[in-house]
Amino acid sequence: MNAIAPTQTIGQRVDALDWPRIEHDLDQYGCAAVPQLLTPRECDALSALYPRDALYRSRIVMARHGFGRGEYKYFAYPLPPLVDGLRGSLYPHLVPVANRWNRAMGIDVRYPPEHTDFIRRCHDAGQLRPTPLILQYGEGDYNCLHQDLYGEHVFPLQVAVLLSEPGRDFTGGEFVMTEQRPRMQSRAEVVPLAKGDAVVFTVNSRPVQGTRGPYRVNLRHGVSRLRSGHRHTVGIIFHDAL
């Protein structure tokens, strides 16, 4: 595994990722692990933002809504530079996958090459609220399986970055994804992550190649129960919310 060069910008770091492998894993499994997307220092800096309420537009306590246990906060605009940099630099690499998937599923929507143009589309439709967020879990907390939709305009891929160290900061708390194929039992995928690792994953549906051509499968994601400690994650969602 290559170490992160200290002089790289976040955009250069994202550009240098193994995108053919990421695209292959997305096509095969609906998700792809990305080692060392953020440095330990960057992870700690993002985790340290959690108590700073002025940075956020809302706080959600999961148990109040039946979402699980734990809580999360949605950032307000302007986003922190690192979060904004991740959102803007990851999106162009995921657009080819998103457009190819929509073609295969017979969906007419196509996504523009640049994230600013897609956000303009969201805002024109009234989806004005930013969706990048930080999630916080303690012992016994979990996140029920769900999809992050928020409005008519949905980008079909999103990214989560683990900001805490498994085995040191917490135990349990694995990223979990399930895939429901027609007339078949659900398939579960658990993605092991280290501090600074990311997972790119399907928001709602993706195509799977069958004997008679591609067909659509639905996916949900969540986090298993924390056995001990505390866990922070930053989520990069590319569409804004109503």
Helices and strands as residue ranges (DSSP letters): H 10-15, H 19-29, E 31-34, H 40-47, G 53-55, E 56-61, H 62-65, E 68-69, E 71-75, H 81-104, H 115-124, E 133-137, E 142-146, E 157-162, E 170-172, E 175-180, E 187-191, E 198-202, E 205-210, E 213-223, E 226-229, E 231-236
